[in-house]
Amino acid sequence: MAVERIVITGNPLGSERSTQPVSVLSGDELVMRRGSTLGDTLDTLPGVSQTGFGPNASRPVIRGLDGDRLRVLDNSGSTLDASALSYDHAVPLDPLVATGIEVLRGPAALLYGGNAVGGVVNVLDNRIPQAPVTRTGGAAELRLGGA
């Protein structure tokens, strides 16, 4: 009697792409979407909006969940800020110096803890070097606006 071999796979379509609801802003796309706050920068992504307590005190809202149900990370580390508890505080992250912003929605966000049930926003900047620093560097940006 031969034993029948059964193959079970978690990727039945054989796709290389992620099926998780993830949005990543970087490069020119991030430069074009930058706002004065983190909530303003992410406001146009699918499923993401912002709170509005004042001109500079907005926080991202993912699928209607905000406050302590949304985890905001700085270079994959916790920010431990007061904006999760009180809407009149701003997130202590500056989107103008960010090199990339990752937004994770769905059940995979629970890997970051129980208070990430709404999602995770991870802001990446150059405070933690990715490679040895061999020379002096910098960046400049010019903006123009009106009423």
N, CA, C and O atoms as CSV, one atom per row, in Angstrom:
chain,resi,resn,atom,element,x,y,z
A,1,MET,N,N,0.852,-1.179,0.000
A,1,MET,CA,C,0.000,0.000,0.000
A,1,MET,C,C,0.895,1.238,0.000
A,1,MET,O,O,1.745,1.391,0.877
A,2,ALA,N,N,0.707,2.116,-0.974
A,2,ALA,CA,C,1.516,3.338,-1.108
A,2,ALA,C,C,0.853,4.480,-0.342
A,2,ALA,O,O,-0.370,4.619,-0.322
A,3,VAL,N,N,1.698,5.286,0.282
A,3,VAL,CA,C,1.205,6.451,1.013
A,3,VAL,C,C,1.129,7.625,0.048
A,3,VAL,O,O,2.105,7.953,-0.628
A,4,GLU,N,N,-0.031,8.249,-0.008
A,4,GLU,CA,C,-0.211,9.390,-0.903
A,4,GLU,C,C,0.419,10.640,-0.282
A,4,GLU,O,O,0.219,10.930,0.897
A,5,ARG,N,N,1.162,11.354,-1.074
A,5,ARG,CA,C,1.837,12.568,-0.609
A,5,ARG,C,C,0.912,13.760,-0.801
A,5,ARG,O,O,0.394,13.991,-1.893
A,6,ILE,N,N,0.710,14.518,0.286
A,6,ILE,CA,C,-0.146,15.704,0.248
A,6,ILE,C,C,0.726,16.919,0.525
A,6,ILE,O,O,1.429,16.967,1.534
A,7,VAL,N,N,0.683,17.900,-0.371
A,7,VAL,CA,C,1.467,19.121,-0.221
A,7,VAL,C,C,0.525,20.245,0.172
A,7,VAL,O,O,-0.475,20.503,-0.497
A,8,ILE,N,N,0.863,20.911,1.273
A,8,ILE,CA,C,0.065,22.039,1.745
A,8,ILE,C,C,0.944,23.273,1.666
A,8,ILE,O,O,2.069,23.277,2.167
A,9,THR,N,N,0.440,24.298,1.049
A,9,THR,CA,C,1.223,25.539,0.908
A,9,THR,C,C,0.408,26.724,1.410
A,9,THR,O,O,-0.820,26.739,1.318
A,10,GLY,N,N,1.117,27.718,1.944
A,10,GLY,CA,C,0.460,28.932,2.415
A,10,GLY,C,C,0.330,29.970,1.325
A,10,GLY,O,O,-0.239,31.037,1.558
A,11,ASN,N,N,0.841,29.687,0.143
A,11,ASN,CA,C,0.793,30.614,-0.972
A,11,ASN,C,C,0.253,29.868,-2.195
A,11,ASN,O,O,1.029,29.519,-3.085
A,12,PRO,N,N,-1.057,29.616,-2.260
A,12,PRO,CA,C,-1.594,28.767,-3.313
A,12,PRO,C,C,-1.457,29.353,-4.718
A,12,PRO,O,O,-1.485,28.605,-5.695
A,13,LEU,N,N,-1.311,30.659,-4.839
A,13,LEU,CA,C,-1.202,31.262,-6.162
A,13,LEU,C,C,0.244,31.358,-6.632
A,13,LEU,O,O,0.491,31.722,-7.782
A,14,GLY,N,N,1.201,31.041,-5.768
A,14,GLY,CA,C,2.602,31.097,-6.141
A,14,GLY,C,C,3.108,32.504,-6.403
A,14,GLY,O,O,4.045,32.692,-7.180
A,15,SER,N,N,2.508,33.478,-5.773
A,15,SER,CA,C,2.867,34.870,-6.009
A,15,SER,C,C,4.091,35.263,-5.196
A,15,SER,O,O,4.277,34.798,-4.072
A,16,GLU,N,N,4.920,36.119,-5.769
A,16,GLU,CA,C,6.086,36.654,-5.069
A,16,GLU,C,C,5.705,37.857,-4.212
A,16,GLU,O,O,6.430,38.209,-3.281
A,17,ARG,N,N,4.594,38.478,-4.514
A,17,ARG,CA,C,4.174,39.683,-3.825
A,17,ARG,C,C,3.525,39.366,-2.492
A,17,ARG,O,O,2.975,38.283,-2.297
A,18,SER,N,N,3.595,40.320,-1.577
A,18,SER,CA,C,2.997,40.165,-0.252
A,18,SER,C,C,1.491,40.354,-0.347
A,18,SER,O,O,1.016,41.251,-1.044
A,19,THR,N,N,0.745,39.516,0.350
A,19,THR,CA,C,-0.701,39.672,0.383
A,19,THR,C,C,-1.146,40.457,1.601
A,19,THR,O,O,-2.343,40.657,1.808
A,20,GLN,N,N,-0.199,40.902,2.407
A,20,GLN,CA,C,-0.532,41.688,3.573
A,20,GLN,C,C,-0.813,43.128,3.160
A,20,GLN,O,O,-0.174,43.644,2.244
A,21,PRO,N,N,-1.755,43.776,3.822
A,21,PRO,CA,C,-2.040,45.179,3.499
A,21,PRO,C,C,-0.938,46.091,4.044
A,21,PRO,O,O,-1.000,46.544,5.187
A,22,VAL,N,N,0.059,46.349,3.219
A,22,VAL,CA,C,1.208,47.153,3.604
A,22,VAL,C,C,1.364,48.287,2.616
A,22,VAL,O,O,1.235,48.080,1.409
A,23,SER,N,N,1.641,49.486,3.110
A,23,SER,CA,C,1.966,50.631,2.268
A,23,SER,C,C,3.320,51.149,2.695
A,23,SER,O,O,3.590,51.293,3.887
A,24,VAL,N,N,4.173,51.428,1.726
A,24,VAL,CA,C,5.501,51.961,2.009
A,24,VAL,C,C,5.687,53.229,1.199
A,24,VAL,O,O,5.548,53.219,-0.024
A,25,LEU,N,N,6.001,54.323,1.883
A,25,LEU,CA,C,6.303,55.588,1.225
A,25,LEU,C,C,7.798,55.830,1.318
A,25,LEU,O,O,8.367,55.787,2.408
A,26,SER,N,N,8.440,56.084,0.187
A,26,SER,CA,C,9.852,56.421,0.182
A,26,SER,C,C,10.172,57.123,-1.129
A,26,SER,O,O,9.364,57.120,-2.058
A,27,GLY,N,N,11.336,57.713,-1.196
A,27,GLY,CA,C,11.784,58.366,-2.425
A,27,GLY,C,C,10.908,59.534,-2.829
A,27,GLY,O,O,10.464,60.319,-1.991
A,28,ASP,N,N,10.666,59.636,-4.132
A,28,ASP,CA,C,9.891,60.759,-4.676
A,28,ASP,C,C,8.444,60.756,-4.196
A,28,ASP,O,O,7.851,61.817,-4.003
A,29,GLU,N,N,7.877,59.572,-4.001
A,29,GLU,CA,C,6.489,59.496,-3.524
A,29,GLU,C,C,6.363,60.112,-2.129
A,29,GLU,O,O,5.383,60.801,-1.846
A,30,LEU,N,N,7.328,59.876,-1.273
A,30,LEU,CA,C,7.311,60.464,0.063
A,30,LEU,C,C,7.512,61.971,-0.005
A,30,LEU,O,O,6.862,62.714,0.729
A,31,VAL,N,N,8.394,62.424,-0.868
A,31,VAL,CA,C,8.643,63.865,-1.008
A,31,VAL,C,C,7.376,64.589,-1.461
A,31,VAL,O,O,7.086,65.684,-0.980
A,32,MET,N,N,6.625,63.991,-2.377
A,32,MET,CA,C,5.410,64.633,-2.890
A,32,MET,C,C,4.266,64.625,-1.873
A,32,MET,O,O,3.402,65.500,-1.928
A,33,ARG,N,N,4.236,63.672,-0.957
A,33,ARG,CA,C,3.142,63.564,0.018
A,33,ARG,C,C,3.435,64.216,1.360
A,33,ARG,O,O,2.544,64.294,2.205
A,34,ARG,N,N,4.650,64.683,1.577
A,34,ARG,CA,C,5.024,65.211,2.891
A,34,ARG,C,C,4.117,66.341,3.330
A,34,ARG,O,O,3.768,67.237,2.561
A,35,GLY,N,N,3.747,66.264,4.608
A,35,GLY,CA,C,2.966,67.316,5.228
A,35,GLY,C,C,3.659,67.768,6.497
A,35,GLY,O,O,4.746,67.290,6.824
A,36,SER,N,N,3.041,68.673,7.199
A,36,SER,CA,C,3.667,69.201,8.413
A,36,SER,C,C,3.615,68.220,9.572
A,36,SER,O,O,4.401,68.334,10.513
A,37,THR,N,N,2.698,67.253,9.517
A,37,THR,CA,C,2.593,66.244,10.574
A,37,THR,C,C,2.546,64.848,9.957
A,37,THR,O,O,2.363,64.699,8.749
A,38,LEU,N,N,2.711,63.848,10.782
A,38,LEU,CA,C,2.657,62.467,10.315
A,38,LEU,C,C,1.260,62.123,9.797
A,38,LEU,O,O,1.126,61.448,8.777
A,39,GLY,N,N,0.237,62.578,10.485
A,39,GLY,CA,C,-1.130,62.328,10.043
A,39,GLY,C,C,-1.432,62.977,8.708
A,39,GLY,O,O,-2.117,62.384,7.876
A,40,ASP,N,N,-0.938,64.174,8.490
A,40,ASP,CA,C,-1.135,64.887,7.227
A,40,ASP,C,C,-0.411,64.183,6.082
A,40,ASP,O,O,-0.915,64.157,4.959
A,41,THR,N,N,0.752,63.619,6.349
A,41,THR,CA,C,1.524,62.919,5.321
A,41,THR,C,C,0.821,61.643,4.876
A,41,THR,O,O,0.831,61.319,3.688
A,42,LEU,N,N,0.217,60.922,5.798
A,42,LEU,CA,C,-0.390,59.628,5.492
A,42,LEU,C,C,-1.872,59.710,5.162
A,42,LEU,O,O,-2.493,58.682,4.894
A,43,ASP,N,N,-2.449,60.891,5.174
A,43,ASP,CA,C,-3.898,61.061,5.048
A,43,ASP,C,C,-4.471,60.519,3.744
A,43,ASP,O,O,-5.642,60.138,3.721
A,44,THR,N,N,-3.713,60.466,2.672
A,44,THR,CA,C,-4.258,60.038,1.383
A,44,THR,C,C,-4.056,58.556,1.091
A,44,THR,O,O,-4.482,58.084,0.037
A,45,LEU,N,N,-3.422,57.810,1.987
A,45,LEU,CA,C,-3.253,56.371,1.773
A,45,LEU,C,C,-4.578,55.641,1.995
A,45,LEU,O,O,-5.408,56.117,2.769
A,46,PRO,N,N,-4.800,54.503,1.339
A,46,PRO,CA,C,-6.051,53.759,1.529
A,46,PRO,C,C,-6.234,53.304,2.971
A,46,PRO,O,O,-5.343,52.684,3.552
A,47,GLY,N,N,-7.386,53.612,3.540
A,47,GLY,CA,C,-7.706,53.205,4.900
A,47,GLY,C,C,-7.084,54.061,5.982
A,47,GLY,O,O,-7.228,53.750,7.165
A,48,VAL,N,N,-6.393,55.135,5.613
A,48,VAL,CA,C,-5.707,55.978,6.587
A,48,VAL,C,C,-6.286,57.384,6.533
A,48,VAL,O,O,-6.465,57.951,5.455
A,49,SER,N,N,-6.574,57.937,7.700
A,49,SER,CA,C,-7.006,59.331,7.821
A,49,SER,C,C,-6.231,59.937,8.987
A,49,SER,O,O,-5.239,59.364,9.436
A,50,GLN,N,N,-6.671,61.080,9.474
A,50,GLN,CA,C,-5.944,61.736,10.554
A,50,GLN,C,C,-6.908,62.369,11.538
A,50,GLN,O,O,-8.029,62.740,11.187
A,51,THR,N,N,-6.451,62.487,12.778
A,51,THR,CA,C,-7.216,63.232,13.771
A,51,THR,C,C,-6.887,64.701,13.581
A,51,THR,O,O,-5.885,65.039,12.951
A,52,GLY,N,N,-7.705,65.554,14.109
A,52,GLY,CA,C,-7.441,66.968,13.948
A,52,GLY,C,C,-7.820,67.757,15.181
A,52,GLY,O,O,-8.962,68.195,15.312
A,53,PHE,N,N,-6.892,67.940,16.069
A,53,PHE,CA,C,-7.166,68.740,17.259
A,53,PHE,C,C,-6.726,70.180,17.059
A,53,PHE,O,O,-7.227,71.089,17.721
A,54,GLY,N,N,-5.798,70.383,16.154
A,54,GLY,CA,C,-5.277,71.708,15.864
A,54,GLY,C,C,-4.393,71.636,14.642
A,54,GLY,O,O,-4.313,70.588,14.001
A,55,PRO,N,N,-3.728,72.723,14.305
A,55,PRO,CA,C,-2.941,72.734,13.072
A,55,PRO,C,C,-1.745,71.786,13.080
A,55,PRO,O,O,-1.351,71.307,12.016
A,56,ASN,N,N,-1.165,71.502,14.218
A,56,ASN,CA,C,0.003,70.630,14.256
A,56,ASN,C,C,-0.137,69.480,15.234
A,56,ASN,O,O,0.867,68.902,15.649
A,57,ALA,N,N,-1.343,69.140,15.606
A,57,ALA,CA,C,-1.565,68.029,16.536
A,57,ALA,C,C,-2.479,67.006,15.880
A,57,ALA,O,O,-3.622,66.819,16.298
A,58,SER,N,N,-1.965,66.347,14.849
A,58,SER,CA,C,-2.755,65.292,14.215
A,58,SER,C,C,-1.987,63.990,14.289
A,58,SER,O,O,-0.756,63.961,14.280
A,59,ARG,N,N,-2.741,62.928,14.363
A,59,ARG,CA,C,-2.179,61.587,14.498
A,59,ARG,C,C,-2.860,60.702,13.463
A,59,ARG,O,O,-4.040,60.903,13.179
A,60,PRO,N,N,-2.153,59.724,12.887
A,60,PRO,CA,C,-2.801,58.841,11.906
A,60,PRO,C,C,-3.934,58.019,12.526
A,60,PRO,O,O,-3.889,57.657,13.701
A,61,VAL,N,N,-4.942,57.737,11.709
A,61,VAL,CA,C,-6.054,56.863,12.068
A,61,VAL,C,C,-6.121,55.792,10.988
A,61,VAL,O,O,-6.267,56.118,9.810
A,62,ILE,N,N,-6.018,54.526,11.362
A,62,ILE,CA,C,-6.053,53.436,10.393
A,62,ILE,C,C,-7.350,52.667,10.565
A,62,ILE,O,O,-7.614,52.097,11.624
A,63,ARG,N,N,-8.156,52.656,9.514
A,63,ARG,CA,C,-9.448,51.957,9.493
A,63,ARG,C,C,-10.316,52.316,10.693
A,63,ARG,O,O,-10.973,51.453,11.276
A,64,GLY,N,N,-10.314,53.579,11.053
A,64,GLY,CA,C,-11.155,54.077,12.132
A,64,GLY,C,C,-10.600,53.852,13.522
A,64,GLY,O,O,-11.236,54.249,14.499
A,65,LEU,N,N,-9.450,53.237,13.648
A,65,LEU,CA,C,-8.862,52.969,14.957
A,65,LEU,C,C,-7.689,53.918,15.185
A,65,LEU,O,O,-6.836,54.095,14.315
A,66,ASP,N,N,-7.664,54.516,16.356
A,66,ASP,CA,C,-6.596,55.465,16.673
A,66,ASP,C,C,-6.288,55.391,18.159
A,66,ASP,O,O,-6.733,54.474,18.849
A,67,GLY,N,N,-5.542,56.339,18.637
A,67,GLY,CA,C,-5.199,56.377,20.051
A,67,GLY,C,C,-4.309,55.208,20.433
A,67,GLY,O,O,-3.280,54.965,19.803
A,68,ASP,N,N,-4.715,54.482,21.477
A,68,ASP,CA,C,-3.911,53.363,21.973
A,68,ASP,C,C,-4.079,52.104,21.130
A,68,ASP,O,O,-3.448,51.086,21.414
A,69,ARG,N,N,-4.918,52.156,20.100
A,69,ARG,CA,C,-5.098,50.993,19.228
A,69,ARG,C,C,-4.181,51.033,18.007
A,69,ARG,O,O,-4.203,50.129,17.171
A,70,LEU,N,N,-3.379,52.086,17.916
A,70,LEU,CA,C,-2.466,52.271,16.792
A,70,LEU,C,C,-1.051,52.435,17.326
A,70,LEU,O,O,-0.814,53.253,18.215
A,71,ARG,N,N,-0.127,51.679,16.804
A,71,ARG,CA,C,1.258,51.717,17.283
A,71,ARG,C,C,2.093,52.566,16.341
A,71,ARG,O,O,2.136,52.288,15.143
A,72,VAL,N,N,2.754,53.591,16.851
A,72,VAL,CA,C,3.639,54.444,16.066
A,72,VAL,C,C,5.072,54.151,16.503
A,72,VAL,O,O,5.415,54.276,17.678
A,73,LEU,N,N,5.901,53.759,15.537
A,73,LEU,CA,C,7.284,53.388,15.813
A,73,LEU,C,C,8.249,54.366,15.156
A,73,LEU,O,O,7.948,54.956,14.119
A,74,ASP,N,N,9.403,54.527,15.772
A,74,ASP,CA,C,10.477,55.352,15.231
A,74,ASP,C,C,11.678,54.440,14.995
A,74,ASP,O,O,12.310,53.983,15.948
A,75,ASN,N,N,11.994,54.175,13.725
A,75,ASN,CA,C,13.055,53.225,13.373
A,75,ASN,C,C,12.829,51.871,14.036
A,75,ASN,O,O,13.762,51.274,14.575
A,76,SER,N,N,11.605,51.394,13.995
A,76,SER,CA,C,11.158,50.109,14.545
A,76,SER,C,C,11.205,50.041,16.064
A,76,SER,O,O,11.118,48.953,16.633
A,77,GLY,N,N,11.339,51.169,16.724
A,77,GLY,CA,C,11.309,51.226,18.182
A,77,GLY,C,C,10.140,52.072,18.650
A,77,GLY,O,O,9.710,52.978,17.937
A,78,SER,N,N,9.632,51.798,19.806
A,78,SER,CA,C,8.467,52.499,20.342
A,78,SER,C,C,8.775,53.973,20.592
A,78,SER,O,O,9.895,54.320,20.967
A,79,THR,N,N,7.784,54.837,20.385
A,79,THR,CA,C,7.965,56.270,20.596
A,79,THR,C,C,7.615,56.698,22.014
A,79,THR,O,O,8.159,57.691,22.497
A,80,LEU,N,N,6.726,55.983,22.695
A,80,LEU,CA,C,6.309,56.305,24.061
A,80,LEU,C,C,5.924,57.776,24.207
A,80,LEU,O,O,6.502,58.510,25.008
A,81,ASP,N,N,4.948,58.181,23.424
A,81,ASP,CA,C,4.528,59.579,23.453
A,81,ASP,C,C,3.131,59.720,24.037
A,81,ASP,O,O,2.413,58.735,24.207
A,82,ALA,N,N,2.757,60.955,24.340
A,82,ALA,CA,C,1.462,61.233,24.958
A,82,ALA,C,C,0.337,61.356,23.937
A,82,ALA,O,O,-0.824,61.484,24.327
A,83,SER,N,N,0.647,61.322,22.640
A,83,SER,CA,C,-0.401,61.504,21.632
A,83,SER,C,C,-1.377,60.332,21.590
A,83,SER,O,O,-2.501,60.499,21.117
A,84,ALA,N,N,-0.986,59.159,22.066
A,84,ALA,CA,C,-1.898,58.020,22.101
A,84,ALA,C,C,-2.967,58.179,23.177
A,84,ALA,O,O,-4.031,57.566,23.091
A,85,LEU,N,N,-2.695,58.988,24.177
A,85,LEU,CA,C,-3.633,59.158,25.287
A,85,LEU,C,C,-4.438,60.439,25.203
A,85,LEU,O,O,-5.556,60.506,25.714
A,86,SER,N,N,-3.880,61.460,24.563
A,86,SER,CA,C,-4.549,62.749,24.498
A,86,SER,C,C,-4.377,63.339,23.110
A,86,SER,O,O,-3.261,63.436,22.601
A,87,TYR,N,N,-5.493,63.736,22.496
A,87,TYR,CA,C,-5.461,64.210,21.120
A,87,TYR,C,C,-4.838,65.592,20.959
A,87,TYR,O,O,-4.562,66.009,19.835
A,88,ASP,N,N,-4.612,66.303,22.046
A,88,ASP,CA,C,-4.008,67.627,21.907
A,88,ASP,C,C,-2.486,67.577,21.871
A,88,ASP,O,O,-1.840,68.625,21.862
A,89,HIS,N,N,-1.895,66.377,21.850
A,89,HIS,CA,C,-0.450,66.219,21.719
A,89,HIS,C,C,-0.124,65.717,20.319
A,89,HIS,O,O,-0.871,64.928,19.741
A,90,ALA,N,N,0.984,66.178,19.790
A,90,ALA,CA,C,1.425,65.733,18.470
A,90,ALA,C,C,2.342,64.524,18.595
A,90,ALA,O,O,2.949,64.301,19.642
A,91,VAL,N,N,2.437,63.751,17.527
A,91,VAL,CA,C,3.370,62.633,17.479
A,91,VAL,C,C,4.777,63.228,17.408
A,91,VAL,O,O,5.013,64.127,16.601
A,92,PRO,N,N,5.713,62.753,18.224
A,92,PRO,CA,C,7.050,63.364,18.265
A,92,PRO,C,C,7.973,62.922,17.120
A,92,PRO,O,O,9.173,62.739,17.326
A,93,LEU,N,N,7.421,62.755,15.935
A,93,LEU,CA,C,8.201,62.363,14.766
A,93,LEU,C,C,8.005,63.398,13.669
A,93,LEU,O,O,6.879,63.812,13.394
A,94,ASP,N,N,9.083,63.810,13.053
A,94,ASP,CA,C,9.022,64.826,12.009
A,94,ASP,C,C,9.038,64.155,10.640
A,94,ASP,O,O,10.045,63.549,10.276
A,95,PRO,N,N,7.951,64.245,9.869
A,95,PRO,CA,C,7.939,63.599,8.554
A,95,PRO,C,C,8.866,64.279,7.546
A,95,PRO,O,O,9.152,63.705,6.495
A,96,LEU,N,N,9.333,65.471,7.843
A,96,LEU,CA,C,10.216,66.166,6.909
A,96,LEU,C,C,11.619,65.568,6.881
A,96,LEU,O,O,12.345,65.776,5.909
A,97,VAL,N,N,12.020,64.838,7.909
A,97,VAL,CA,C,13.342,64.200,7.916
A,97,VAL,C,C,13.254,62.698,7.683
A,97,VAL,O,O,14.271,62.007,7.735
A,98,ALA,N,N,12.061,62.186,7.430
A,98,ALA,CA,C,11.876,60.748,7.225
A,98,ALA,C,C,12.389,60.334,5.851
A,98,ALA,O,O,12.177,61.036,4.863
A,99,THR,N,N,13.059,59.197,5.798
A,99,THR,CA,C,13.495,58.628,4.524
A,99,THR,C,C,12.522,57.563,4.027
A,99,THR,O,O,12.557,57.180,2.858
A,100,GLY,N,N,11.663,57.090,4.912
A,100,GLY,CA,C,10.659,56.108,4.543
A,100,GLY,C,C,9.629,55.965,5.643
A,100,GLY,O,O,9.946,56.120,6.822
A,101,ILE,N,N,8.397,55.669,5.260
A,101,ILE,CA,C,7.311,55.447,6.219
A,101,ILE,C,C,6.593,54.168,5.802
A,101,ILE,O,O,6.163,54.029,4.657
A,102,GLU,N,N,6.470,53.239,6.744
A,102,GLU,CA,C,5.790,51.975,6.492
A,102,GLU,C,C,4.481,51.954,7.279
A,102,GLU,O,O,4.456,52.290,8.464
A,103,VAL,N,N,3.404,51.560,6.620
A,103,VAL,CA,C,2.096,51.443,7.268
A,103,VAL,C,C,1.646,50.002,7.123
A,103,VAL,O,O,1.504,49.499,6.009
A,104,LEU,N,N,1.420,49.337,8.248
A,104,LEU,CA,C,1.017,47.933,8.269
A,104,LEU,C,C,-0.382,47.840,8.858
A,104,LEU,O,O,-0.630,48.302,9.971
A,105,ARG,N,N,-1.304,47.232,8.092
A,105,ARG,CA,C,-2.684,47.062,8.539
A,105,ARG,C,C,-3.001,45.575,8.581
A,105,ARG,O,O,-2.319,44.768,7.950
A,106,GLY,N,N,-4.025,45.224,9.318
A,106,GLY,CA,C,-4.458,43.836,9.325
A,106,GLY,C,C,-3.884,43.038,10.487
A,106,GLY,O,O,-3.261,43.603,11.386
A,107,PRO,N,N,-4.096,41.717,10.468
A,107,PRO,CA,C,-3.704,40.870,11.600
A,107,PRO,C,C,-2.201,40.794,11.830
A,107,PRO,O,O,-1.779,40.509,12.951
A,108,ALA,N,N,-1.372,41.039,10.812
A,108,ALA,CA,C,0.080,40.989,11.006
A,108,ALA,C,C,0.556,42.099,11.933
A,108,ALA,O,O,1.653,42.007,12.484
A,109,ALA,N,N,-0.235,43.134,12.116
A,109,ALA,CA,C,0.140,44.227,13.015
A,109,ALA,C,C,0.179,43.769,14.466
A,109,ALA,O,O,0.859,44.388,15.284
A,110,LEU,N,N,-0.533,42.701,14.802
A,110,LEU,CA,C,-0.550,42.209,16.177
A,110,LEU,C,C,0.789,41.633,16.621
A,110,LEU,O,O,0.992,41.382,17.809
A,111,LEU,N,N,1.700,41.423,15.681
A,111,LEU,CA,C,3.047,40.997,16.051
A,111,LEU,C,C,3.768,42.080,16.846
A,111,LEU,O,O,4.751,41.797,17.532
A,112,TYR,N,N,3.286,43.314,16.756
A,112,TYR,CA,C,3.902,44.442,17.457
A,112,TYR,C,C,3.270,44.705,18.812
A,112,TYR,O,O,3.627,45.683,19.469
A,113,GLY,N,N,2.347,43.866,19.248
A,113,GLY,CA,C,1.748,44.002,20.567
A,113,GLY,C,C,0.242,44.148,20.497
A,113,GLY,O,O,-0.324,44.383,19.430
A,114,GLY,N,N,-0.394,44.007,21.638
A,114,GLY,CA,C,-1.839,44.072,21.715
A,114,GLY,C,C,-2.416,45.435,21.405
A,114,GLY,O,O,-3.560,45.533,20.961
A,115,ASN,N,N,-1.643,46.497,21.631
A,115,ASN,CA,C,-2.182,47.818,21.336
A,115,ASN,C,C,-1.950,48.211,19.882
A,115,ASN,O,O,-2.121,49.380,19.535
A,116,ALA,N,N,-1.568,47.272,19.024
A,116,ALA,CA,C,-1.407,47.537,17.598
A,116,ALA,C,C,-2.551,46.927,16.802
A,116,ALA,O,O,-2.385,46.619,15.621
A,117,VAL,N,N,-3.696,46.750,17.423
A,117,VAL,CA,C,-4.817,46.103,16.752
A,117,VAL,C,C,-5.296,46.922,15.550
A,117,VAL,O,O,-5.842,46.350,14.607
A,118,GLY,N,N,-5.112,48.211,15.560
A,118,GLY,CA,C,-5.504,49.054,14.436
A,118,GLY,C,C,-4.476,49.076,13.329
A,118,GLY,O,O,-4.830,49.221,12.158
A,119,GLY,N,N,-3.220,48.935,13.674
A,119,GLY,CA,C,-2.159,48.958,12.680
A,119,GLY,C,C,-0.873,49.512,13.264
A,119,GLY,O,O,-0.800,49.855,14.444
A,120,VAL,N,N,0.139,49.591,12.411
A,120,VAL,CA,C,1.460,50.065,12.816
A,120,VAL,C,C,1.952,51.070,11.793
A,120,VAL,O,O,1.836,50.852,10.587
A,121,VAL,N,N,2.504,52.178,12.283
A,121,VAL,CA,C,3.168,53.163,11.435
A,121,VAL,C,C,4.621,53.226,11.895
A,121,VAL,O,O,4.897,53.551,13.049
A,122,ASN,N,N,5.545,52.915,10.993
A,122,ASN,CA,C,6.966,52.911,11.309
A,122,ASN,C,C,7.644,53.993,10.477
A,122,ASN,O,O,7.640,53.932,9.248
A,123,VAL,N,N,8.224,54.982,11.150
A,123,VAL,CA,C,8.906,56.081,10.472
A,123,VAL,C,C,10.401,55.807,10.514
A,123,VAL,O,O,10.985,55.636,11.585
A,124,LEU,N,N,11.011,55.767,9.337
A,124,LEU,CA,C,12.444,55.505,9.220
A,124,LEU,C,C,13.160,56.808,8.872
A,124,LEU,O,O,12.724,57.547,7.990
A,125,ASP,N,N,14.253,57.081,9.565
A,125,ASP,CA,C,15.079,58.243,9.243
A,125,ASP,C,C,16.546,57.836,9.354
A,125,ASP,O,O,16.847,56.659,9.551
A,126,ASN,N,N,17.434,58.769,9.234
A,126,ASN,CA,C,18.863,58.433,9.233
A,126,ASN,C,C,19.515,58.568,10.601
A,126,ASN,O,O,20.736,58.703,10.682
A,127,ARG,N,N,18.741,58.537,11.669
A,127,ARG,CA,C,19.354,58.624,12.996
A,127,ARG,C,C,20.137,57.373,13.337
A,127,ARG,O,O,21.122,57.443,14.071
A,128,ILE,N,N,19.720,56.242,12.821
A,128,ILE,CA,C,20.457,55.003,13.000
A,128,ILE,C,C,21.104,54.678,11.652
A,128,ILE,O,O,20.402,54.291,10.718
A,129,PRO,N,N,22.417,54.826,11.530
A,129,PRO,CA,C,23.075,54.605,10.232
A,129,PRO,C,C,22.929,53.162,9.763
A,129,PRO,O,O,23.024,52.225,10.555
A,130,GLN,N,N,22.698,53.000,8.468
A,130,GLN,CA,C,22.582,51.677,7.871
A,130,GLN,C,C,23.929,51.168,7.358
A,130,GLN,O,O,24.092,49.975,7.101
A,131,ALA,N,N,24.890,52.077,7.211
A,131,ALA,CA,C,26.227,51.726,6.719
A,131,ALA,C,C,27.231,52.645,7.405
A,131,ALA,O,O,26.841,53.680,7.945
A,132,PRO,N,N,28.512,52.292,7.396
A,132,PRO,CA,C,29.518,53.170,8.005
A,132,PRO,C,C,29.542,54.554,7.343
A,132,PRO,O,O,29.410,54.673,6.125
A,133,VAL,N,N,29.708,55.567,8.140
A,133,VAL,CA,C,29.760,56.937,7.633
A,133,VAL,C,C,31.175,57.208,7.141
A,133,VAL,O,O,32.127,57.174,7.920
A,134,THR,N,N,31.307,57.475,5.859
A,134,THR,CA,C,32.632,57.693,5.269
A,134,THR,C,C,32.861,59.136,4.838
A,134,THR,O,O,33.998,59.540,4.596
A,135,ARG,N,N,31.773,59.923,4.740
A,135,ARG,CA,C,31.915,61.310,4.310
A,135,ARG,C,C,30.770,62.144,4.847
A,135,ARG,O,O,29.770,61.613,5.331
A,136,THR,N,N,30.923,63.430,4.759
A,136,THR,CA,C,29.873,64.347,5.182
A,136,THR,C,C,28.780,64.376,4.126
A,136,THR,O,O,29.068,64.352,2.929
A,137,GLY,N,N,27.539,64.426,4.561
A,137,GLY,CA,C,26.418,64.437,3.623
A,137,GLY,C,C,25.310,65.333,4.121
A,137,GLY,O,O,25.378,65.872,5.226
A,138,GLY,N,N,24.308,65.486,3.314
A,138,GLY,CA,C,23.174,66.315,3.697
A,138,GLY,C,C,22.128,66.318,2.599
A,138,GLY,O,O,22.283,65.662,1.569
A,139,ALA,N,N,21.066,67.063,2.834
A,139,ALA,CA,C,19.982,67.183,1.871
A,139,ALA,C,C,19.338,68.550,2.034
A,139,ALA,O,O,19.344,69.126,3.122
A,140,ALA,N,N,18.792,69.054,0.960
A,140,ALA,CA,C,18.085,70.335,0.995
A,140,ALA,C,C,16.803,70.202,0.184
A,140,ALA,O,O,16.728,69.429,-0.771
A,141,GLU,N,N,15.804,70.967,0.581
A,141,GLU,CA,C,14.522,70.926,-0.114
A,141,GLU,C,C,13.940,72.330,-0.131
A,141,GLU,O,O,13.988,73.036,0.877
A,142,LEU,N,N,13.404,72.732,-1.246
A,142,LEU,CA,C,12.805,74.044,-1.397
A,142,LEU,C,C,11.329,73.869,-1.690
A,142,LEU,O,O,10.952,73.113,-2.585
A,143,ARG,N,N,10.490,74.570,-0.935
A,143,ARG,CA,C,9.042,74.483,-1.113
A,143,ARG,C,C,8.448,75.870,-1.299
A,143,ARG,O,O,8.971,76.863,-0.793
A,144,LEU,N,N,7.360,75.915,-2.027
A,144,LEU,CA,C,6.657,77.170,-2.248
A,144,LEU,C,C,5.184,76.902,-2.060
A,144,LEU,O,O,4.670,75.883,-2.522
A,145,GLY,N,N,4.514,77.787,-1.399
A,145,GLY,CA,C,3.093,77.608,-1.178
A,145,GLY,C,C,2.366,78.939,-1.114
A,145,GLY,O,O,2.984,80.004,-1.113
A,146,GLY,N,N,1.083,78.863,-1.064
A,146,GLY,CA,C,0.279,80.086,-0.990
A,146,GLY,C,C,-1.049,79.793,-0.355
A,146,GLY,O,O,-1.331,78.660,0.036
A,147,ALA,N,N,-1.864,80.814,-0.254
A,147,ALA,CA,C,-3.143,80.704,0.416
A,147,ALA,C,C,-4.111,79.964,-0.413
A,147,ALA,O,O,-5.256,79.772,-0.004
